[in-house]
């Protein structure tokens, strides 16, 4: 992987952490973006952790156009995708994700 591609990936990870932090959530990048999980354990898996959820960040110049088009089709909040013989995946826009995480966090506080 080129140095620029690594930098672009790190930029996305930092953007995710900043967006979550600005929304009042706990978030941090994982040292080495998960590259050391085999040596250091599961605490070092994934790229970013937001409120305990592991997030794998992927950035492509235009590789996700199909997904963006699906969101724009009916101004959807969530897009469900599945390959043959694979489980469904639900993708959502950042504002929906942050809203759901904040809502869950507030419910946990109410229970305590």
C-alpha positions in Angstrom: 0.0 0.0 0.0 1.4 3.4 -1.0 2.1 6.1 1.6 -0.7 8.2 0.1 -3.2 5.4 0.4 -2.3 4.9 4.1 -2.6 8.7 4.7 -6.0 8.7 3.0 -7.2 5.8 5.2 -5.8 7.6 8.3 -7.6 10.8 7.3 -10.9 8.9 7.1 -10.3 7.3 10.5 -9.6 10.7 12.0 -12.8 12.1 10.4 -14.9 9.3 11.9 -13.4 10.0 15.4 -13.9 13.7 15.0 -17.6 13.3 13.9 -18.3 10.9 16.8 -16.5 13.1 19.4 -18.3 16.2 18.1 -21.6 14.3 18.6 -20.7 13.8 22.3 -19.6 10.1 21.8 -16.5 8.3 23.0 -14.3 7.4 20.1 -10.7 6.7 19.3 -8.4 5.3 16.6 -6.8 1.9 17.1 -3.0 1.9 17.1 -1.8 0.7 13.7 -5.3 0.5 12.3 -5.7 -3.1 13.4 -2.4 -4.3 11.9 -1.1 -5.5 15.3 -4.2 -7.5 16.4 -2.4 -10.8 16.0 0.4 -9.7 18.3 -1.5 -7.5 20.8 -4.9 -9.1 20.8 -8.5 -8.2 20.0 -8.3 -4.8 21.7 -6.2 -3.8 18.7 -8.6 -5.1 16.0 -10.5 -2.7 13.6 -9.6 0.9 12.7 -11.8 3.0 15.1 -13.9 2.3 18.1 -17.1 4.4 18.8 -18.9 3.7 22.0 -17.5 0.2 22.0 -18.5 -0.6 18.4 -15.6 -1.6 16.2 -15.5 0.2 12.9 -13.5 -0.8 9.8 -12.9 2.2 7.6 -12.6 1.8 3.8 -12.0 4.7 1.5 -12.1 4.5 -2.3 -12.0 7.2 -5.0 -15.2 5.9 -6.6 -15.5 2.3 -5.6 -18.7 2.8 -3.6 -20.8 4.6 -6.3 -23.4 1.9 -6.3 -24.0 2.4 -2.6 -24.2 6.1 -2.9 -26.6 5.7 -5.8 -28.8 3.4 -3.7 -29.0 5.9 -0.9 -29.9 8.7 -3.4 -32.5 6.6 -5.1 -35.3 7.3 -2.6 -33.3 9.4 -0.1 -33.0 6.3 2.0 -31.6 6.2 5.6 -30.4 2.6 5.3 -29.3 0.4 2.4 -29.3 -3.4 2.7 -26.9 -5.3 0.6 -26.1 -9.0 0.3 -23.9 -11.2 -2.0 -25.1 -14.7 -2.8 -24.5 -17.1 0.1 -23.5 -14.2 2.4 -25.3 -12.5 5.3 -27.1 -9.2 4.8 -25.3 -6.0 5.7 -27.1 -2.8 6.6 -25.4 0.5 5.7 -26.4 3.9 6.9 -25.5 7.5 6.5 -23.3 9.0 9.2 -26.0 11.2 10.7 -28.3 8.2 11.1 -25.5 6.2 12.7 -24.6 8.9 15.2 -28.2 9.5 16.0 -28.7 5.7 16.8 -25.6 5.5 18.9 -26.5 8.6 20.9 -30.0 7.4 21.4 -28.7 4.0 22.7 -26.2 5.8 25.0 -29.0 8.0 26.4 -31.2 4.9 27.1 -28.3 3.2 28.9 -27.9 6.3 31.1 -31.7 6.3 31.9 -31.5 2.7 33.0 -28.7 3.3 35.5 
